[in-house]
Amino acid sequence: MGMTADLDLYPSRQEILSRMAAASRASDRDPAATVLVAVSKRQPENRIDAMLAAGQTVFGENRVQEAMQRWEVRRKAHANLQLHLVGPLQTNKAREAVAFFDVIESVDRPKLARSLADACEKEGRNPKVFIQVNTGEEPQKSGVAPKGADAFIASVRDEYRLDLKGLMCIPPAYEPPGPHFALLAKIAAANGLGQLSMGMSADFETAIRFGATYVRVGSALFGEREG
Ligand SMILES: *Cc1c(COP(=O)(O)O)cnc(C)c1O
């Protein structure tokens, strides 16, 4: 058997895309209104290449260093790639993140917003950003608390002047996700934000029903992660 060329992720990607389309139609939404972000963190290289070969162009990573290692070269061969940072970001990595990513989904505190604003100025780049909301108010999870969201949204827009597009959440693992998606949608609407990044392998169809414009799917698309 050949090393990597035999792996075909086209059917798996098609299956996720048709489930997304079905969920959109079932809730009277345009299937084109929700984008699949293929979360490639801790996936082996051959699966990433197979996903590119299947036609996927939008990818999510949760670590700056790992993302740069694996995407810096591939990006040169795929000019239309869109790379999303979906994991927590340390302020000392803000500059690298701004230089590298097209979308930063995990803005969650003023100190980070300030670092990103500085980095944007230094890099002459302005990636799109999302604010992560900790809808379940879980102490171990990043994200701004729902009650602090309006004020933080205003400061990210008006004070730090980042290119804020929407909100992101990761609901608690052992609760029905619907109410969390609904809360995120409500906060976004109240603040005039049009984009919602919500829904993962286990709940992306529910997220689409609640208005997701980006779903972040990893294992259901690629298979189980390594390590
Ligand atoms: C890992 C990860 C995902 C994908 O998770 P799956 O359950 O494998 O689909 C989505 N979003 C974030 C923020 C992640 O860290």
The ligand as a MOL file (V3000), in Angstrom:
LIG
                    3D

  0  0  0     0  0            999 V3000
M  V30 BEGIN CTAB
M  V30 COUNTS 15 15 0 0 0
M  V30 BEGIN ATOM
M  V30 1 C -11.1400 20.2260 18.9810 0
M  V30 2 C -12.0940 21.3360 18.7810 0
M  V30 3 C -13.1820 21.1930 17.8960 0
M  V30 4 C -13.5040 19.9190 17.1380 0
M  V30 5 O -13.9370 18.9280 18.0190 0
M  V30 6 P -14.6090 17.5670 17.4850 0
M  V30 7 O -15.4580 17.1240 18.6100 0
M  V30 8 O -13.4970 16.6410 17.1720 0
M  V30 9 O -15.4070 17.9030 16.2820 0
M  V30 10 C -14.0040 22.2860 17.7280 0
M  V30 11 N -13.7880 23.4510 18.3740 0
M  V30 12 C -12.7650 23.6260 19.2160 0
M  V30 13 C -12.5850 24.9280 19.8950 0
M  V30 14 C -11.8860 22.5750 19.4560 0
M  V30 15 O -10.8730 22.7600 20.3080 0
M  V30 END ATOM
M  V30 BEGIN BOND
M  V30 1 1 1 2
M  V30 2 1 2 3
M  V30 3 2 2 14
M  V30 4 1 3 4
M  V30 5 2 3 10
M  V30 6 1 4 5
M  V30 7 1 5 6
M  V30 8 2 6 7
M  V30 9 1 6 8
M  V30 10 1 6 9
M  V30 11 1 10 11
M  V30 12 2 11 12
M  V30 13 1 12 13
M  V30 14 1 12 14
M  V30 15 1 14 15
M  V30 END BOND
M  V30 END CTAB
M  END
